[in-house]
Amino acid sequence: MANTSTQVTPDRVLQQMIMGFRLSQLLHVAAKLGVADALAQGPKSTRDLATACNCDPDALYRTLRPLAQLGVLIEQNQQRIKLTTMREYL
């Protein structure tokens, strides 16, 4: 008998597709804004990063937070953002 807990259901497949698209869009925005370049010299607060990238700090934070949750960036205390080893590819 098959283990039903490991079977992939259609709703899960669709959810993974949607999340994959969302992730690619977040990466695109971060690259377009030059986030990796702005963080090349070290961690910055989202306010300083937004100034460097010429964008709204709250919108930038909402973009970067999921990337930090996925390990692309690191969110340190008080909305301070740092690059991970993935920086070379951004």
Residue pairs with C-beta under 8 A, 6 or more apart in sequence:
22 66
23 66
23 70
26 63
26 66
26 67
27 67
27 72
27 90
29 63
30 36
30 63
30 64
30 67
30 72
30 90
31 90
33 53
33 54
33 55
33 60
34 52
34 53
35 49
35 53
35 64
35 73
35 81
35 90
36 83
36 87
36 90
38 44
38 49
38 52
38 53
39 49
39 73
39 81
39 82
39 83
39 87
40 83
40 87
42 82
43 76
43 80
43 81
43 82
44 52
44 80
44 81
45 78
45 79
45 80
45 81
46 57
46 60
46 61
46 64
46 79
46 80
46 81
47 57
47 79
49 57
49 60
49 64
49 81
50 56
50 57
50 60
51 57
53 60
61 79
64 73
64 75
64 81
65 75
67 73
68 74
68 75
68 81
71 84
71 86
72 84
72 86
72 90
73 81
73 82
73 83
73 84
74 81
74 82
74 83
74 84
75 81
75 82
76 82
83 90
